[in-house]
Amino acid sequence: MSRRYGKRKEDVFAAICLLAEESSTPPTQAQIAAHLNMAQQYVSQLMQDLESEGRIRWLSRYTYTVVESTWEAPPHVKFHSSVPSH
């Protein structure tokens, strides 16, 4: 895995946590893609990798949860350095 790919995966995870905190519900792939200005298919691929790492878990086709979180960001996520603001 390239360093850039790993950073983008961290960006997606941080965006999930940030957007969930703001709206009290997990964001859609489209919302994450718009927030990070990246293709939704790329977000989907990165989210699959996050699932394989055990950081998110899909509950249904469109619904997922962040492992170790009840609408609170996991302690190792740093919003200010990982997620570009819009």
DSSP file (Angstrom, degrees, kcal/mol; ACC not computed):
  #  RESIDUE AA STRUCTURE BP1 BP2  ACC     N-H-->O    O-->H-N    N-H-->O    O-->H-N    TCO  KAPPA ALPHA  PHI   PSI    X-CA   Y-CA   Z-CA
    1    1 A M              0   0    0      0, 0.0     2,-0.1     0, 0.0     0, 0.0   0.000 360.0 360.0 360.0 134.6    0.0    0.0    0.0
    2    2 A S     >  -     0   0    0      1,-0.1     4,-2.2     4,-0.0     5,-0.1  -0.350 360.0-118.6 -75.2 158.9    1.3    3.4   -0.9
    3    3 A R  H  > S+     0   0    0      2,-0.2     4,-2.2     1,-0.2     5,-0.1   0.892 115.8  52.2 -63.1 -40.1    1.8    6.1    1.7
    4    4 A R  H  > S+     0   0    0      2,-0.2     4,-2.5     1,-0.2    -1,-0.2   0.915 108.2  50.3 -63.7 -43.0   -0.7    8.3   -0.2
    5    5 A Y  H  > S+     0   0    0      1,-0.2     4,-2.2     2,-0.2    -1,-0.2   0.921 110.6  50.2 -61.0 -43.7   -3.3    5.6   -0.2
    6    6 A G  H  X S+     0   0    0     -4,-2.2     4,-1.9     1,-0.2    -1,-0.2   0.883 110.3  49.7 -61.8 -39.3   -2.9    5.1    3.5
    7    7 A K  H  X S+     0   0    0     -4,-2.2     4,-2.4     2,-0.2    -1,-0.2   0.913 109.8  50.3 -66.4 -41.8   -3.3    8.8    4.1
    8    8 A R  H  X S+     0   0    0     -4,-2.5     4,-2.3     1,-0.2    -2,-0.2   0.873 108.4  53.1 -65.6 -35.2   -6.5    8.9    2.1
    9    9 A K  H  X S+     0   0    0     -4,-2.2     4,-2.3     2,-0.2    -1,-0.2   0.915 110.1  47.8 -64.0 -41.8   -7.8    6.0    4.0
   10   10 A E  H  X S+     0   0    0     -4,-1.9     4,-2.7     2,-0.2    -2,-0.2   0.873 109.1  54.4 -65.1 -36.9   -7.1    7.9    7.3
   11   11 A D  H  X S+     0   0    0     -4,-2.4     4,-2.5     2,-0.2    -2,-0.2   0.916 108.6  48.9 -61.0 -43.2   -8.8   10.9    5.7
   12   12 A V  H  X S+     0   0    0     -4,-2.3     4,-2.5     2,-0.2    -2,-0.2   0.931 112.1  48.1 -63.6 -45.6  -11.9    8.9    5.1
   13   13 A F  H  X S+     0   0    0     -4,-2.3     4,-2.2     1,-0.2    -2,-0.2   0.923 113.0  47.6 -62.4 -44.0  -12.0    7.5    8.6
   14   14 A A  H  X S+     0   0    0     -4,-2.7     4,-2.7     1,-0.2    -1,-0.2   0.892 111.5  51.2 -63.7 -39.3  -11.5   10.9   10.1
   15   15 A A  H  X S+     0   0    0     -4,-2.5     4,-3.0     2,-0.2     5,-0.3   0.903 107.6  53.1 -64.8 -40.9  -14.3   12.3    7.8
   16   16 A I  H  X S+     0   0    0     -4,-2.5     4,-2.2     1,-0.2     5,-0.2   0.949 113.2  43.5 -56.8 -49.3  -16.6    9.5    8.9
   17   17 A C  H  X S+     0   0    0     -4,-2.2     4,-2.1     2,-0.2    -2,-0.2   0.917 116.2  46.6 -64.6 -44.5  -16.0   10.4   12.6
   18   18 A L  H  X S+     0   0    0     -4,-2.7     4,-2.0     2,-0.2    -2,-0.2   0.945 115.5  44.1 -63.9 -49.9  -16.3   14.1   12.1
   19   19 A L  H  X S+     0   0    0     -4,-3.0     4,-2.0     1,-0.2     6,-0.3   0.859 113.4  51.7 -67.1 -34.8  -19.4   14.0   10.0
   20   20 A A  H  X S+     0   0    0     -4,-2.2     4,-2.4    -5,-0.3     5,-0.4   0.894 109.1  50.9 -66.4 -39.2  -21.1   11.5   12.3
   21   21 A E  H  < S+     0   0    0     -4,-2.1    -2,-0.2    -5,-0.2    -1,-0.2   0.897 111.7  47.9 -63.9 -39.6  -20.3   13.7   15.3
   22   22 A E  H  < S+     0   0    0     -4,-2.0    -2,-0.2     1,-0.2    -1,-0.2   0.864 127.7  23.6 -69.2 -36.7  -21.9   16.7   13.5
   23   23 A S  H  < S-     0   0    0     -4,-2.0    -2,-0.2     2,-0.3    -1,-0.2   0.466  96.1-125.6-112.7  -2.9  -25.1   14.9   12.4
   24   24 A S  S  < S+     0   0    0     -4,-2.4    -3,-0.2    -5,-0.2    -4,-0.1   0.729  85.3  81.1  62.0  23.8  -25.3   12.1   15.0
   25   25 A T  S    S-     0   0    0     -5,-0.4    -2,-0.3    -6,-0.3    -1,-0.1  -0.980  92.6 -93.7-151.9 147.4  -25.5    9.5   12.2
   26   26 A P        -     0   0    0      0, 0.0    -9,-0.1     0, 0.0   -10,-0.1  -0.387  47.2-117.7 -63.4 138.0  -22.9    7.9    9.9
   27   27 A P        -     0   0    0      0, 0.0    -7,-0.1     0, 0.0     2,-0.1  -0.375  25.7-111.2 -74.2 154.6  -22.4    9.8    6.7
   28   28 A T     >  -     0   0    0      1,-0.1     4,-2.3    -2,-0.1     5,-0.2  -0.343  29.2-107.7 -75.4 164.8  -23.1    8.3    3.3
   29   29 A Q  H  > S+     0   0    0      1,-0.2     4,-2.8     2,-0.2     5,-0.2   0.884 122.7  54.7 -60.1 -37.5  -20.3    7.5    0.9
   30   30 A A  H  > S+     0   0    0      2,-0.2     4,-2.4     1,-0.2    -1,-0.2   0.897 107.8  48.8 -63.7 -40.5  -21.6   10.4   -1.2
   31   31 A Q  H  > S+     0   0    0      2,-0.2     4,-2.4     1,-0.2    -2,-0.2   0.903 112.7  47.5 -65.9 -41.2  -21.3   12.8    1.8
   32   32 A I  H  X S+     0   0    0     -4,-2.3     4,-2.3     2,-0.2    -2,-0.2   0.937 112.2  50.0 -64.1 -46.0  -17.8   11.6    2.6
   33   33 A A  H  X>S+     0   0    0     -4,-2.8     5,-2.1     1,-0.2     4,-0.9   0.909 112.6  46.6 -60.0 -43.5  -16.7   11.9   -1.1
   34   34 A A  H  <5S+     0   0    0     -4,-2.4     3,-0.4     1,-0.2    -1,-0.2   0.910 111.6  51.4 -65.4 -41.8  -18.1   15.5   -1.3
   35   35 A H  H  <5S+     0   0    0     -4,-2.4    -2,-0.2     1,-0.2    -1,-0.2   0.875 120.2  34.6 -62.6 -38.2  -16.4   16.4    2.0
   36   36 A L  H  <5S-     0   0    0     -4,-2.3    -1,-0.2    -5,-0.2    -2,-0.2   0.429 106.0-124.6 -98.3  -0.4  -13.1   15.1    0.8
   37   37 A N  T  <5 +     0   0    0     -4,-0.9     2,-0.3    -3,-0.4    -3,-0.2   0.947  68.4 122.6  54.9  52.7  -13.5   16.1   -2.8
   38   38 A M      < -     0   0    0     -5,-2.1    -1,-0.2    -6,-0.1    -2,-0.1  -0.922  70.0 -80.4-137.7 164.7  -12.8   12.5   -4.1
   39   39 A A     >  -     0   0    0     -2,-0.3     4,-1.9     1,-0.1     3,-0.2  -0.363  32.1-131.2 -67.0 141.5  -14.7   10.0   -6.2
   40   40 A Q  H  > S+     0   0    0      1,-0.2     4,-2.5     2,-0.2     5,-0.1   0.859 108.0  57.3 -62.0 -36.4  -17.4    8.0   -4.4
   41   41 A Q  H  > S+     0   0    0      1,-0.2     4,-2.1     2,-0.2    -1,-0.2   0.884 106.2  49.7 -62.5 -37.6  -16.0    4.8   -5.9
   42   42 A Y  H  > S+     0   0    0     -3,-0.2     4,-2.5     2,-0.2    -1,-0.2   0.902 109.6  50.9 -67.0 -41.4  -12.6    5.6   -4.3
   43   43 A V  H  X S+     0   0    0     -4,-1.9     4,-2.6     2,-0.2    -2,-0.2   0.917 109.1  52.3 -59.9 -43.5  -14.3    6.2   -0.9
   44   44 A S  H  X S+     0   0    0     -4,-2.5     4,-1.9     1,-0.2    -2,-0.2   0.918 109.7  48.3 -59.1 -44.8  -16.1    2.9   -1.3
   45   45 A Q  H  X S+     0   0    0     -4,-2.1     4,-1.7     1,-0.2    -1,-0.2   0.915 112.4  48.2 -62.2 -44.4  -12.8    1.1   -1.9
   46   46 A L  H  X S+     0   0    0     -4,-2.5     4,-2.1     1,-0.2    -1,-0.2   0.872 109.7  53.0 -65.4 -36.7  -11.2    2.8    1.1
   47   47 A M  H  X S+     0   0    0     -4,-2.6     4,-2.2     2,-0.2    -1,-0.2   0.852 104.8  55.3 -68.3 -34.0  -14.2    1.9    3.3
   48   48 A Q  H  X S+     0   0    0     -4,-1.9     4,-2.3     2,-0.2    -1,-0.2   0.907 108.7  48.4 -62.5 -40.6  -13.8   -1.7    2.3
   49   49 A D  H  X S+     0   0    0     -4,-1.7     4,-1.5     2,-0.2    -2,-0.2   0.896 108.7  52.9 -65.7 -40.1  -10.2   -1.6    3.5
   50   50 A L  H  <>S+     0   0    0     -4,-2.1     5,-2.6     1,-0.2     6,-0.8   0.879 109.7  50.0 -61.7 -37.1  -11.3    0.0    6.7
   51   51 A E  H ><5S+     0   0    0     -4,-2.2     3,-1.6     1,-0.2    -2,-0.2   0.923 107.1  52.6 -66.8 -43.5  -13.8   -2.8    7.2
   52   52 A S  H 3<5S+     0   0    0     -4,-2.3    -1,-0.2     1,-0.3    -2,-0.2   0.790 108.6  52.0 -64.3 -25.6  -11.1   -5.4    6.5
   53   53 A E  T 3<5S-     0   0    0     -4,-1.5    -1,-0.3    -5,-0.1    -2,-0.2   0.526 117.0-116.8 -83.9  -7.3   -9.0   -3.7    9.2
   54   54 A G  T < 5S+     0   0    0     -3,-1.6    -3,-0.2    -4,-0.3    -2,-0.1   0.671  83.3 118.0  81.7  17.2  -11.9   -3.9   11.7
   55   55 A R  S   <S+     0   0    0     -5,-2.6    12,-1.8    -6,-0.2     2,-0.3   0.766  80.0  21.3 -90.3 -27.1  -12.3   -0.2   12.0
   56   56 A I  E     -A   66   0A   0     -6,-0.8     2,-0.4    10,-0.2    -2,-0.2  -0.927  70.0-152.3-130.4 161.1  -15.8    0.0   10.6
   57   57 A R  E     -A   65   0A   0      8,-2.5     8,-2.3    -2,-0.3     2,-0.4  -0.989  14.9-132.5-137.0 126.8  -18.5   -2.7   10.3
   58   58 A W  E     -A   64   0A   0     -2,-0.4     6,-0.3     6,-0.2     3,-0.1  -0.638  19.0-177.5 -77.8 129.7  -21.2   -2.9    7.7
   59   59 A L  S    S-     0   0    0      4,-3.2     2,-0.3    -2,-0.4     5,-0.2   0.707  71.6 -15.2 -96.5 -28.7  -24.6   -3.6    9.2
   60   60 A S  S    S-     0   0    0      3,-1.9    -1,-0.2     0, 0.0     0, 0.0  -0.860  92.9 -69.1-156.4-172.4  -26.5   -3.7    5.8
   61   61 A R  S    S+     0   0    0     -2,-0.3     3,-0.0     1,-0.2    -3,-0.0   0.853 132.6  17.5 -58.8 -35.5  -25.8   -2.6    2.3
   62   62 A Y  S    S+     0   0    0    -34,-0.0     2,-0.4     1,-0.0    -1,-0.2   0.456 113.4  78.4-116.4  -3.4  -25.9    1.1    3.1
   63   63 A T        +     0   0    0    -35,-0.0    -4,-3.2     2,-0.0    -3,-1.9  -0.913  49.1 160.9-118.1 134.2  -25.5    1.2    6.9
   64   64 A Y  E     -A   58   0A   0     -2,-0.4     2,-0.3    -6,-0.3    -6,-0.2  -0.890  22.0-143.6-140.4 170.1  -22.3    0.8    8.9
   65   65 A T  E     -A   57   0A   0     -8,-2.3    -8,-2.5    -2,-0.3     2,-0.6  -0.964  22.2-116.4-135.3 153.6  -20.9    1.6   12.3
   66   66 A V  E >   -A   56   0A   0     -2,-0.3     3,-1.2   -10,-0.2   -10,-0.2  -0.816  37.2-123.0 -89.2 123.1  -17.5    2.8   13.6
   67   67 A V  T 3  S+     0   0    0    -12,-1.8     3,-0.1    -2,-0.6    -1,-0.0  -0.377  94.1  20.6 -65.6 144.7  -16.0    0.1   15.8
   68   68 A E  T 3  S+     0   0    0      1,-0.2     2,-0.4     6,-0.1    -1,-0.2   0.696 109.6 100.8  70.0  22.4  -15.2    1.3   19.3
   69   69 A S    <   -     0   0    0     -3,-1.2     2,-0.2     5,-0.1    -1,-0.2  -0.997  49.7-172.7-143.7 139.9  -17.6    4.2   19.0
   70   70 A T  S    S-     0   0    0     -2,-0.4     3,-0.1     2,-0.1    -3,-0.1  -0.641  92.9 -52.7-122.6  70.2  -21.1    5.2   20.1
   71   71 A W  S    S+     0   0    0      1,-0.3     2,-0.4    -2,-0.2   -47,-0.1   0.729 119.3 109.0  62.2  26.2  -21.2    8.4   18.1
   72   72 A E  S    S-     0   0    0      0, 0.0    -1,-0.3     0, 0.0    -2,-0.1  -0.987  77.4-109.2-124.6 140.5  -17.9    9.5   19.6
   73   73 A A        -     0   0    0     -2,-0.4    -3,-0.1    -3,-0.1   -59,-0.0  -0.435  38.5-105.6 -66.4 137.1  -14.7    9.6   17.7
   74   74 A P    >   -     0   0    0      0, 0.0     3,-1.9     0, 0.0    -1,-0.1  -0.344  34.2-113.4 -58.4 147.4  -12.2    6.9   18.7
   75   75 A P  T 3  S+     0   0    0      0, 0.0    -2,-0.1     0, 0.0     0, 0.0   0.714 111.4  61.1 -62.4 -21.9   -9.4    8.5   20.7
   76   76 A H  T 3  S+     0   0    0      2,-0.0     2,-0.4     0, 0.0    -3,-0.0   0.447  81.9  99.8 -86.4   1.6   -6.7    7.9   18.1
   77   77 A V    <   -     0   0    0     -3,-1.9     2,-0.6   -64,-0.1    -4,-0.0  -0.755  54.8-163.8 -90.7 130.4   -8.5   10.1   15.4
   78   78 A K     >  -     0   0    0     -2,-0.4     4,-1.1     1,-0.2     3,-0.4  -0.918   6.1-175.6-115.3 104.5   -7.2   13.6   14.9
   79   79 A F  H  > S+     0   0    0     -2,-0.6     4,-1.8     1,-0.2     3,-0.4   0.910  77.3  58.6 -65.6 -44.3   -9.7   15.7   13.0
   80   80 A H  H  4 S+     0   0    0      1,-0.2    -1,-0.2     2,-0.2     5,-0.1   0.763 114.4  34.1 -64.0 -26.7   -7.6   18.9   12.7
   81   81 A S  H  4 S+     0   0    0     -3,-0.4    -1,-0.2     1,-0.1    -2,-0.2   0.625 121.5  42.9-103.5 -13.6   -4.7   17.2   10.9
   82   82 A S  H  < S+     0   0    0     -4,-1.1    -2,-0.2    -3,-0.4    -3,-0.1   0.761 101.5  60.7-105.1 -28.7   -6.4   14.6    8.7
   83   83 A V  S  < S-     0   0    0     -4,-1.8    -1,-0.2    -5,-0.2     2,-0.1  -0.890  72.4-138.0-112.5 117.9   -9.5   16.2    7.3
   84   84 A P        -     0   0    0      0, 0.0     2,-0.2     0, 0.0    -3,-0.1  -0.470  25.5-125.0 -68.4 142.3   -9.4   19.2    5.0
   85   85 A S              0   0    0     -2,-0.1    -5,-0.0     1,-0.1   -50,-0.0  -0.563 360.0 360.0 -86.8 153.8  -12.0   21.8    5.7
   86   86 A H              0   0    0     -2,-0.2    -1,-0.1     0, 0.0   -50,-0.0   0.339 360.0 360.0-121.0 360.0  -14.4   23.0    3.1
